Amino acid sequence: ANRRRATLALLSEVLAPGARVLDMAAAQGNFSIALAELGYRVTWNDQRAELEAYVRLKHRSGEIHYAPGNAYELRFDEPFDAVLITEVIEHVAHPDDFLRNAARLVRPGGYLIMTTPNGAYFRNKLPRFSDCADPAHYEAMQFKPDADGHIFLLHPDEVLTLAESAGLAIDRLDLFTNPLTNGHLKTARLLPLLPRSAVEAAERLSQRLPARLARRLLVQMGVRFRQGPAPPCADPMATDRRQDIEAMR
């Protein structure tokens, strides 16, 4: 629920209902359906075309168009106001190429919303993408129906590098989800016994952690990219954001 709220907030803060949103590699379409119900004009995509029937079965209200197929081969008459990639990029061998591909479908001034596990989280044992000399080694692990394992978990500073490579500017980067409140530290059986208010209070407290501590302790990362680099001095907060992200190294 926390990731869902954070993801929807990253989008709704900058785009009003009625905006065109591509939900890329959307699987069962949970975000497609949620956004459609909020009034966004959604296009669902996933390589597994058979999932379309399942999404249609769940869809009750709002506008959803369907575009099954390989994300790298998608073509549309017009770019989107936003592209959503949730819990996807950690499953691909070339996250740099994947991000560039998603960015090409965003209109100038539009947004790309990404969520992914935080690679700097202290329990992560996977390699950094930036340390991998030949990501092609992992290509056999991706894009298969049963390929649900993570390949790379991106670190916040790596996201900054990937954004620049894709011609994107980071508009916002959040770390969230306390491992104690999502069962990561074997607390799953305890959580149902706690008042919801206590769980939410713990999550709010985690948002006040210093950047270096948050980098190690929080499980999830949410990023809002803007299409096209910001003009020099156009955003006085841009330098602060870069410094905050680089401080997470």
Backbone as CSV, one residue per row, in Angstrom:
resi,resn,N_x,N_y,N_z,CA_x,CA_y,CA_z,C_x,C_y,C_z
1,ALA,0.826,-1.201,0.000,0.000,0.000,0.000,0.860,1.250,0.000
2,ASN,1.983,1.206,0.713,2.863,2.370,0.764,3.457,2.668,-0.604
3,ARG,3.908,1.640,-1.312,4.466,1.850,-2.652,3.401,2.365,-3.602
4,ARG,2.183,1.853,-3.478,1.092,2.313,-4.342,0.835,3.797,-4.133
5,ARG,0.734,4.220,-2.870,0.488,5.633,-2.579,1.624,6.505,-3.099
6,ALA,2.853,6.065,-2.864,4.007,6.855,-3.297,4.052,6.983,-4.814
7,THR,3.739,5.906,-5.516,3.773,5.922,-6.977,2.705,6.843,-7.543
8,LEU,1.488,6.722,-7.040,0.404,7.571,-7.527,0.681,9.037,-7.219
9,ALA,1.312,9.304,-6.078,1.635,10.691,-5.722,2.663,11.281,-6.679
10,LEU,3.655,10.496,-7.066,4.670,10.989,-7.995,4.045,11.463,-9.300
11,LEU,2.966,10.809,-9.713,2.282,11.188,-10.947,1.283,12.316,-10.720
12,SER,0.422,12.161,-9.716,-0.681,13.113,-9.527,-0.205,14.497,-9.107
13,GLU,0.987,14.592,-8.536,1.528,15.901,-8.155,1.823,16.792,-9.362
14,VAL,2.043,16.191,-10.519,2.457,16.975,-11.686,1.493,16.875,-12.864
15,LEU,0.595,15.893,-12.862,-0.335,15.729,-13.977,-1.749,15.525,-13.463
16,ALA,-2.676,16.279,-14.015,-4.076,16.180,-13.614,-4.758,15.038,-14.356
17,PRO,-5.878,14.535,-13.818,-6.666,13.548,-14.557,-6.962,14.048,-15.967
18,GLY,-6.986,13.116,-16.905,-7.128,13.456,-18.311,-5.824,13.332,-19.070
19,ALA,-4.706,13.338,-18.353,-3.402,13.168,-18.997,-3.267,11.752,-19.542
20,ARG,-2.482,11.620,-20.615,-2.255,10.319,-21.235,-1.059,9.644,-20.577
21,VAL,-1.272,8.417,-20.111,-0.245,7.691,-19.366,-0.053,6.307,-19.981
22,LEU,1.195,5.956,-20.271,1.537,4.601,-20.705,2.063,3.836,-19.501
23,ASP,1.408,2.736,-19.165,1.862,1.849,-18.089,2.625,0.710,-18.756
24,MET,3.948,0.822,-18.772,4.808,-0.090,-19.539,5.184,-1.315,-18.715
25,ALA,5.121,-2.497,-19.363,5.412,-3.758,-18.675,4.565,-3.854,-17.416
26,ALA,3.277,-3.661,-17.596,2.349,-3.437,-16.481,1.776,-4.705,-15.869
27,ALA,2.104,-5.858,-16.435,1.660,-7.145,-15.861,0.146,-7.160,-15.653
28,GLN,-0.294,-7.406,-14.416,-1.729,-7.541,-14.133,-2.486,-6.221,-14.155
29,GLY,-1.794,-5.120,-14.395,-2.476,-3.850,-14.626,-3.020,-3.146,-13.405
30,ASN,-2.472,-3.420,-12.234,-3.017,-2.782,-11.030,-2.929,-1.262,-11.091
31,PHE,-1.800,-0.738,-11.561,-1.684,0.715,-11.669,-2.495,1.248,-12.843
32,SER,-2.583,0.496,-13.924,-3.420,0.912,-15.049,-4.854,1.131,-14.589
33,ILE,-5.362,0.185,-13.830,-6.744,0.265,-13.350,-6.911,1.416,-12.368
34,ALA,-5.973,1.556,-11.440,-6.064,2.638,-10.450,-6.041,4.003,-11.126
35,LEU,-5.165,4.184,-12.097,-5.072,5.468,-12.784,-6.307,5.745,-13.632
36,ALA,-6.833,4.715,-14.282,-8.058,4.893,-15.062,-9.211,5.323,-14.170
37,GLU,-9.307,4.728,-13.005,-10.376,5.093,-12.072,-10.231,6.524,-11.573
38,LEU,-9.001,7.030,-11.563,-8.760,8.414,-11.146,-8.985,9.412,-12.281
39,GLY,-9.245,8.906,-13.487,-9.561,9.795,-14.596,-8.453,9.990,-15.613
40,TYR,-7.346,9.265,-15.474,-6.277,9.355,-16.470,-6.617,8.478,-17.678
41,ARG,-6.115,8.872,-18.831,-6.313,8.082,-20.054,-5.106,7.151,-20.197
42,VAL,-5.323,5.900,-19.921,-4.236,4.945,-19.714,-4.083,4.011,-20.913
43,THR,-2.847,3.706,-21.248,-2.536,2.629,-22.189,-1.749,1.570,-21.437
44,TRP,-2.286,0.379,-21.409,-1.636,-0.760,-20.741,-0.728,-1.465,-21.733
45,ASN,0.446,-1.878,-21.274,1.368,-2.660,-22.106,2.008,-3.761,-21.280
46,ASP,2.156,-4.919,-21.880,2.995,-5.976,-21.328,3.346,-6.929,-22.453
47,GLN,4.516,-7.530,-22.365,4.943,-8.479,-23.389,4.067,-9.719,-23.410
48,ARG,3.507,-10.062,-22.254,2.660,-11.257,-22.156,1.235,-10.890,-22.552
49,ALA,0.929,-11.066,-23.826,-0.353,-10.627,-24.363,-1.533,-11.298,-23.677
50,GLU,-1.313,-12.499,-23.138,-2.418,-13.215,-22.496,-2.918,-12.503,-21.243
51,LEU,-2.121,-11.598,-20.679,-2.555,-10.872,-19.486,-3.613,-9.822,-19.796
52,GLU,-3.743,-9.453,-21.060,-4.745,-8.447,-21.417,-6.143,-8.868,-20.981
53,ALA,-6.484,-10.131,-21.197,-7.818,-10.613,-20.824,-8.051,-10.482,-19.324
54,TYR,-7.017,-10.721,-18.543,-7.138,-10.616,-17.085,-7.364,-9.170,-16.663
55,VAL,-6.636,-8.242,-17.286,-6.811,-6.825,-16.957,-8.205,-6.365,-17.356
56,ARG,-8.660,-6.774,-18.523,-10.010,-6.408,-18.958,-11.059,-6.926,-17.979
57,LEU,-10.825,-8.103,-17.429,-11.770,-8.687,-16.481,-11.858,-7.851,-15.212
58,LYS,-10.737,-7.305,-14.763,-10.716,-6.510,-13.529,-11.161,-5.067,-13.751
59,HIS,-11.001,-4.570,-14.963,-11.266,-3.161,-15.260,-12.762,-2.860,-15.156
60,ARG,-13.099,-1.868,-14.337,-14.507,-1.524,-14.119,-14.868,-0.135,-14.628
61,SER,-13.974,0.821,-14.505,-14.317,2.189,-14.897,-13.080,2.912,-15.395
62,GLY,-13.324,3.976,-16.146,-12.221,4.748,-16.685,-11.754,4.226,-18.032
63,GLU,-10.781,4.897,-18.603,-10.325,4.642,-19.974,-8.994,3.891,-19.983
64,ILE,-9.009,2.689,-20.533,-7.777,1.923,-20.722,-7.719,1.425,-22.164
65,HIS,-6.628,1.724,-22.833,-6.346,1.152,-24.139,-5.297,0.052,-23.948
66,TYR,-5.231,-0.856,-24.889,-4.363,-2.024,-24.718,-3.351,-2.092,-25.855
67,ALA,-2.078,-2.243,-25.486,-0.992,-2.310,-26.467,0.002,-3.381,-26.045
68,PRO,-0.405,-4.657,-26.111,0.525,-5.723,-25.730,1.697,-5.790,-26.701
69,GLY,2.837,-6.248,-26.196,3.993,-6.412,-27.066,5.285,-6.016,-26.387
70,ASN,6.369,-6.256,-27.087,7.701,-5.936,-26.597,7.831,-4.426,-26.406
71,ALA,8.248,-3.999,-25.229,8.342,-2.568,-24.923,9.290,-1.841,-25.866
72,TYR,10.302,-2.535,-26.362,11.273,-1.905,-27.254,10.702,-1.673,-28.652
73,GLU,9.602,-2.322,-28.969,9.034,-2.222,-30.309,7.764,-1.386,-30.349
74,LEU,7.387,-0.774,-29.249,6.157,0.008,-29.199,6.274,1.261,-30.063
75,ARG,5.218,1.543,-30.813,5.143,2.752,-31.626,3.752,3.358,-31.444
76,PHE,3.707,4.658,-31.247,2.437,5.358,-31.075,2.451,6.621,-31.925
77,ASP,1.251,7.091,-32.286,1.156,8.300,-33.107,1.617,9.538,-32.346
78,GLU,1.379,9.552,-31.035,1.759,10.703,-30.220,2.475,10.225,-28.960
79,PRO,3.420,11.010,-28.466,4.057,10.648,-27.193,3.092,10.857,-26.033
80,PHE,3.442,10.320,-24.894,2.575,10.365,-23.716,2.987,11.495,-22.774
81,ASP,2.015,11.926,-21.975,2.320,12.898,-20.921,3.199,12.263,-19.850
82,ALA,3.023,10.966,-19.654,3.843,10.249,-18.672,3.942,8.788,-19.063
83,VAL,5.076,8.197,-18.748,5.272,6.751,-18.861,5.579,6.232,-17.469
84,LEU,4.926,5.129,-17.112,5.070,4.528,-15.788,5.810,3.202,-15.923
85,ILE,6.905,3.035,-15.179,7.611,1.748,-15.135,7.804,1.378,-13.661
86,THR,6.962,0.485,-13.179,6.987,0.127,-11.762,7.528,-1.287,-11.584
87,GLU,8.605,-1.394,-10.801,9.213,-2.689,-10.473,9.548,-3.477,-11.736
88,VAL,10.163,-2.801,-12.690,10.505,-3.407,-13.976,12.008,-3.372,-14.229
89,ILE,12.621,-2.220,-14.020,13.987,-2.008,-14.494,14.992,-2.938,-13.823
90,GLU,14.652,-3.446,-12.642,15.562,-4.368,-11.947,15.582,-5.753,-12.586
91,HIS,14.677,-5.992,-13.538,14.592,-7.298,-14.192,15.276,-7.325,-15.560
92,VAL,15.867,-6.215,-15.998,16.454,-6.165,-17.339,17.976,-6.104,-17.251
93,ALA,18.620,-6.680,-18.253,20.085,-6.746,-18.260,20.726,-5.417,-18.638
94,HIS,19.975,-4.580,-19.347,20.507,-3.291,-19.799,19.575,-2.170,-19.339
95,PRO,19.595,-1.813,-18.062,18.692,-0.766,-17.576,18.913,0.579,-18.253
96,ASP,20.120,0.844,-18.724,20.370,2.100,-19.436,19.590,2.145,-20.740
97,ASP,19.621,1.053,-21.504,18.859,0.990,-22.752,17.360,1.028,-22.481
98,PHE,16.934,0.342,-21.425,15.508,0.300,-21.114,14.991,1.693,-20.777
99,LEU,15.752,2.450,-19.999,15.313,3.792,-19.622,15.276,4.713,-20.838
100,ARG,16.270,4.614,-21.706,16.260,5.426,-22.930,15.063,5.082,-23.799
101,ASN,14.735,3.789,-23.868,13.595,3.370,-24.670,12.292,3.924,-24.111
102,ALA,12.129,3.880,-22.794,10.919,4.431,-22.178,10.846,5.939,-22.382
103,ALA,11.989,6.605,-22.305,12.017,8.066,-22.427,11.572,8.538,-23.804
104,ARG,11.819,7.733,-24.831,11.456,8.161,-26.186,9.951,8.282,-26.362
105,LEU,9.179,7.679,-25.472,7.722,7.689,-25.574,7.082,8.801,-24.750
106,VAL,7.903,9.640,-24.117,7.415,10.748,-23.292,7.511,12.044,-24.088
107,ARG,6.468,12.852,-24.044,6.497,14.137,-24.751,7.517,15.077,-24.106
108,PRO,8.004,16.062,-24.849,8.875,17.068,-24.236,8.179,17.733,-23.052
109,GLY,8.867,17.792,-21.937,8.273,18.358,-20.731,7.417,17.384,-19.953
110,GLY,7.261,16.163,-20.480,6.482,15.146,-19.780,7.327,14.425,-18.741
111,TYR,6.756,13.354,-18.191,7.384,12.706,-17.038,7.495,11.197,-17.228
112,LEU,8.523,10.650,-16.638,8.684,9.204,-16.537,8.744,8.875,-15.050
113,ILE,7.838,8.012,-14.610,7.744,7.633,-13.201,8.279,6.217,-13.049
114,MET,9.244,6.037,-12.166,9.861,4.723,-11.979,9.899,4.361,-10.503
115,THR,9.535,3.126,-10.189,9.804,2.582,-8.861,10.643,1.321,-9.027
116,THR,11.502,1.090,-8.058,12.397,-0.067,-8.093,12.955,-0.276,-6.692
117,PRO,13.342,-1.483,-6.339,14.004,-1.658,-5.044,15.277,-0.818,-4.957
118,ASN,15.554,-0.326,-3.783,16.738,0.494,-3.536,17.979,-0.396,-3.447
119,GLY,18.875,-0.272,-4.416,20.065,-1.117,-4.445,21.023,-0.878,-3.299
120,ALA,20.926,0.279,-2.658,21.827,0.594,-1.549,21.318,0.054,-0.213
121,TYR,20.120,-0.537,-0.213,19.564,-1.126,1.010,20.545,-2.170,1.565
122,PHE,20.715,-2.179,2.875,21.827,-2.936,3.465,21.745,-4.444,3.245
123,ARG,20.577,-4.975,2.916,20.470,-6.419,2.709,20.645,-6.822,1.244
124,ASN,20.798,-5.861,0.366,20.976,-6.176,-1.047,22.361,-6.767,-1.302
125,LYS,22.393,-7.907,-1.976,23.659,-8.578,-2.297,23.942,-8.601,-3.799
126,LEU,23.077,-7.978,-4.593,23.265,-8.002,-6.040,24.311,-6.973,-6.464
127,PRO,24.923,-7.191,-7.639,25.969,-6.265,-8.093,25.394,-4.921,-8.528
128,ARG,26.223,-3.896,-8.472,25.870,-2.603,-9.051,25.945,-2.712,-10.568
129,PHE,24.976,-2.111,-11.253,25.023,-2.113,-12.710,26.289,-1.421,-13.205
130,SER,26.679,-0.341,-12.563,27.848,0.422,-13.006,29.154,-0.340,-12.826
131,ASP,29.139,-1.415,-12.047,30.345,-2.221,-11.848,30.408,-3.426,-12.783
132,CYS,29.373,-3.614,-13.606,29.298,-4.793,-14.474,29.939,-4.482,-15.827
133,ALA,30.996,-5.191,-16.148,31.718,-4.938,-17.396,30.925,-5.386,-18.616
134,ASP,30.125,-6.455,-18.479,29.404,-6.995,-19.635,28.004,-7.442,-19.217
135,PRO,27.028,-6.516,-19.208,25.662,-6.884,-18.821,25.034,-7.927,-19.731
136,ALA,25.568,-8.110,-20.939,25.011,-9.101,-21.862,25.014,-10.494,-21.248
137,HIS,25.870,-10.701,-20.279,25.939,-11.987,-19.580,24.595,-12.351,-18.958
138,TYR,23.784,-11.335,-18.640,22.521,-11.569,-17.942,21.311,-11.608,-18.875
139,GLU,21.528,-11.467,-20.174,20.401,-11.362,-21.097,19.501,-12.586,-21.077
140,ALA,20.075,-13.758,-20.851,19.271,-14.982,-20.851,18.282,-15.028,-19.695
141,MET,18.476,-14.187,-18.690,17.623,-14.217,-17.500,16.372,-13.352,-17.643
142,GLN,16.300,-12.523,-18.685,15.219,-11.541,-18.768,14.170,-11.934,-19.800
143,PHE,13.004,-11.304,-19.681,11.935,-11.415,-20.665,11.405,-12.828,-20.856
144,LYS,11.426,-13.625,-19.803,10.819,-14.948,-19.851,9.666,-14.984,-18.858
145,PRO,8.645,-15.811,-19.129,7.492,-15.838,-18.226,7.852,-16.116,-16.777
146,ASP,8.913,-16.900,-16.549,9.275,-17.248,-15.178,10.495,-16.466,-14.685
147,ALA,10.887,-15.427,-15.428,12.078,-14.654,-15.055,11.701,-13.567,-14.057
148,ASP,11.405,-14.002,-12.825,10.955,-13.039,-11.825,12.081,-12.612,-10.887
149,GLY,13.304,-13.051,-11.174,14.419,-12.668,-10.319,14.985,-11.312,-10.697
150,HIS,15.571,-10.642,-9.720,16.211,-9.359,-9.971,17.603,-9.582,-10.544
151,ILE,18.001,-8.725,-11.476,19.336,-8.787,-12.065,20.239,-7.740,-11.416
152,PHE,19.833,-6.485,-11.513,20.529,-5.395,-10.830,19.517,-4.639,-9.980
153,LEU,19.961,-4.140,-8.834,19.172,-3.183,-8.065,19.940,-1.869,-8.084
154,LEU,19.348,-0.860,-8.684,20.046,0.402,-8.891,20.245,1.166,-7.589
155,HIS,21.397,1.794,-7.471,21.690,2.692,-6.364,21.275,4.110,-6.768
156,PRO,20.934,4.960,-5.809,20.486,6.314,-6.166,21.454,7.067,-7.062
157,ASP,22.750,6.972,-6.808,23.702,7.711,-7.638,23.765,7.146,-9.057
158,GLU,23.483,5.850,-9.223,23.442,5.269,-10.564,22.253,5.813,-11.351
159,VAL,21.152,6.056,-10.660,19.966,6.596,-11.324,20.276,7.961,-11.928
160,LEU,21.047,8.762,-11.231,21.442,10.072,-11.748,22.211,9.921,-13.055
161,THR,23.135,8.975,-13.112,23.921,8.740,-14.325,23.043,8.234,-15.462
162,LEU,22.133,7.302,-15.162,21.244,6.763,-16.193,20.317,7.840,-16.730
163,ALA,19.845,8.723,-15.858,18.963,9.808,-16.290,19.663,10.699,-17.306
164,GLU,20.878,11.083,-17.009,21.624,11.953,-17.917,21.861,11.265,-19.255
165,SER,22.125,9.966,-19.223,22.342,9.209,-20.452,21.085,9.146,-21.309
166,ALA,19.920,9.158,-20.659,18.642,9.056,-21.369,18.059,10.416,-21.728
167,GLY,18.772,11.496,-21.428,18.251,12.827,-21.713,17.153,13.253,-20.765
168,LEU,17.166,12.709,-19.554,16.148,13.015,-18.551,16.761,13.815,-17.408
169,ALA,15.924,14.595,-16.752,16.325,15.294,-15.534,15.543,14.707,-14.371
170,ILE,16.197,14.513,-13.241,15.498,13.998,-12.062,14.722,15.132,-11.406
171,ASP,13.420,14.992,-11.391,12.541,15.986,-10.781,12.347,15.702,-9.296
172,ARG,12.359,14.409,-8.962,12.196,14.014,-7.558,12.697,12.583,-7.394
173,LEU,13.387,12.318,-6.292,13.806,10.959,-5.951,13.500,10.730,-4.484
174,ASP,12.691,9.720,-4.213,12.297,9.389,-2.842,12.768,7.989,-2.487
175,LEU,13.222,7.824,-1.270,13.438,6.503,-0.687,12.358,6.304,0.360
176,PHE,11.738,5.125,0.346,10.631,4.891,1.265,10.531,3.409,1.586
177,THR,9.619,3.068,2.420,9.327,1.725,2.926,10.368,1.276,3.950
178,ASN,9.987,1.425,5.194,10.772,0.965,6.333,10.743,-0.562,6.357
179,PRO,11.880,-1.248,6.456,11.871,-2.716,6.442,11.082,-3.321,7.599
180,LEU,10.904,-2.569,8.669,10.119,-3.074,9.801,8.626,-3.053,9.508
181,THR,8.208,-2.158,8.611,6.773,-2.017,8.348,6.312,-2.759,7.104
182,ASN,7.222,-3.448,6.428,6.777,-4.238,5.279,7.161,-5.702,5.396
183,GLY,7.631,-6.104,6.593,7.933,-7.512,6.814,9.284,-7.959,6.339
184,HIS,10.132,-7.036,5.868,11.447,-7.409,5.351,12.329,-8.032,6.422
185,LEU,12.165,-7.611,7.664,13.009,-8.126,8.746,12.242,-9.119,9.611
186,LYS,11.494,-10.003,8.956,10.756,-11.074,9.617,9.737,-10.538,10.628
187,THR,9.114,-9.423,10.257,8.078,-8.849,11.121,6.682,-9.061,10.541
188,ALA,6.575,-9.871,9.487,5.293,-10.018,8.800,4.190,-10.522,9.725
189,ARG,4.522,-11.432,10.641,3.497,-11.972,11.537,3.090,-10.975,12.608
190,LEU,3.986,-10.067,12.928,3.704,-9.082,13.967,2.864,-7.922,13.447
191,LEU,3.056,-7.547,12.195,2.413,-6.354,11.655,0.890,-6.353,11.781
192,PRO,0.192,-7.478,11.504,-1.272,-7.450,11.632,-1.754,-7.182,13.054
193,LEU,-0.895,-7.379,14.029,-1.285,-7.176,15.423,-1.113,-5.729,15.867
194,LEU,-0.407,-4.937,15.072,-0.143,-3.548,15.438,-1.221,-2.625,14.887
195,PRO,-1.549,-1.559,15.607,-2.491,-0.568,15.064,-1.938,0.040,13.779
196,ARG,-2.830,0.255,12.826,-2.388,0.846,11.562,-1.695,2.186,11.793
197,SER,-2.178,2.936,12.772,-1.592,4.246,13.056,-0.127,4.122,13.477
198,ALA,0.206,3.039,14.206,1.591,2.844,14.646,2.494,2.533,13.458
199,VAL,1.991,1.713,12.539,2.770,1.369,11.349,3.012,2.616,10.500
200,GLU,1.962,3.425,10.320,2.097,4.630,9.508,3.018,5.645,10.177
201,ALA,2.975,5.714,11.509,3.866,6.627,12.230,5.325,6.224,12.042
202,ALA,5.591,4.914,12.072,6.956,4.428,11.858,7.436,4.770,10.454
203,GLU,6.527,4.661,9.491,6.892,4.989,8.116,7.172,6.486,7.973
204,ARG,6.364,7.315,8.630,6.597,8.765,8.564,7.942,9.135,9.186
205,LEU,8.270,8.495,10.284,9.553,8.767,10.933,10.727,8.410,10.027
206,SER,10.555,7.339,9.255,11.642,6.916,8.369,11.923,7.951,7.287
207,GLN,10.916,8.780,6.953,11.116,9.805,5.936,11.977,10.962,6.444
208,ARG,12.229,10.999,7.734,13.034,12.077,8.315,14.492,11.666,8.528
209,LEU,14.831,10.481,8.087,16.205,10.012,8.267,17.180,10.844,7.434
210,PRO,18.392,11.066,7.918,19.416,11.705,7.080,19.644,10.892,5.806
211,ALA,20.041,11.565,4.734,20.147,10.926,3.420,21.015,9.675,3.440
212,ARG,22.167,9.736,4.084,23.064,8.578,4.080,22.458,7.397,4.829
213,LEU,21.705,7.670,5.880,21.073,6.595,6.640,19.883,6.029,5.874
214,ALA,19.079,6.897,5.275,17.936,6.448,4.474,18.397,5.553,3.333
215,ARG,19.509,5.912,2.732,20.057,5.134,1.618,20.286,3.684,2.004
216,ARG,20.674,3.428,3.230,21.001,2.080,3.674,19.810,1.344,4.279
217,LEU,18.837,2.085,4.816,17.778,1.452,5.610,16.438,1.323,4.899
218,LEU,16.179,2.124,3.873,14.868,2.096,3.231,14.891,1.208,1.989
219,VAL,13.797,0.493,1.797,13.759,-0.626,0.848,13.474,-0.194,-0.583
220,GLN,12.619,0.803,-0.768,12.126,1.145,-2.101,12.628,2.513,-2.549
221,MET,12.662,2.682,-3.864,13.026,3.963,-4.462,11.977,4.346,-5.498
222,GLY,11.550,5.600,-5.453,10.637,6.134,-6.453,11.266,7.361,-7.093
223,VAL,11.224,7.425,-8.416,11.876,8.523,-9.132,10.899,9.125,-10.132
224,ARG,10.860,10.453,-10.145,10.116,11.157,-11.198,11.133,11.890,-12.071
225,PHE,11.231,11.448,-13.309,12.105,12.090,-14.286,11.287,13.063,-15.132
226,ARG,11.919,14.101,-15.594,11.303,15.019,-16.552,12.016,14.874,-17.890
227,GLN,11.241,14.857,-18.961,11.824,14.683,-20.295,12.575,15.936,-20.705
228,GLY,13.843,15.774,-20.996,14.677,16.889,-21.403,15.388,17.497,-20.220
229,PRO,16.658,17.822,-20.374,17.399,18.443,-19.273,16.843,19.810,-18.944
230,ALA,16.911,20.186,-17.687,16.448,21.503,-17.267,17.388,22.575,-17.810
231,PRO,16.843,23.701,-18.304,17.714,24.794,-18.743,18.562,25.303,-17.584
232,PRO,19.753,25.816,-17.856,20.603,26.326,-16.775,19.874,27.362,-15.932
233,CYS,19.948,27.181,-14.612,19.364,28.106,-13.641,17.841,28.154,-13.677
234,ALA,17.197,27.280,-14.479,15.740,27.316,-14.537,15.127,26.826,-13.244
235,ASP,15.796,25.917,-12.571,15.261,25.336,-11.340,16.303,25.476,-10.242
236,PRO,16.101,26.395,-9.302,17.108,26.590,-8.256,17.281,25.386,-7.356
237,MET,16.317,24.441,-7.383,16.421,23.253,-6.548,17.210,22.144,-7.226
238,ALA,17.493,22.276,-8.525,18.138,21.186,-9.259,19.504,20.850,-8.674
239,THR,20.287,21.864,-8.361,21.609,21.621,-7.784,21.497,20.933,-6.440
240,ASP,20.515,21.348,-5.631,20.311,20.721,-4.331,19.959,19.254,-4.486
241,ARG,19.102,18.925,-5.472,18.711,17.534,-5.684,19.920,16.698,-6.080
242,ARG,20.739,17.222,-6.985,21.943,16.497,-7.402,22.855,16.249,-6.200
243,GLN,23.030,17.270,-5.376,23.888,17.118,-4.205,23.317,16.090,-3.236
244,ASP,21.980,16.091,-3.068,21.354,15.118,-2.175,21.583,13.700,-2.677
245,ILE,21.423,13.496,-3.988,21.587,12.161,-4.557,23.044,11.724,-4.483
246,GLU,23.944,12.631,-4.825,25.357,12.270,-4.780,25.820,12.021,-3.349
247,ALA,25.139,12.642,-2.378,25.476,12.408,-0.972,25.117,10.999,-0.528
248,MET,24.290,10.298,-1.335,23.882,8.942,-0.990,24.907,7.904,-1.425
249,ARG,25.985,8.318,-2.042,27.012,7.355,-2.477,27.548,6.590,-1.275
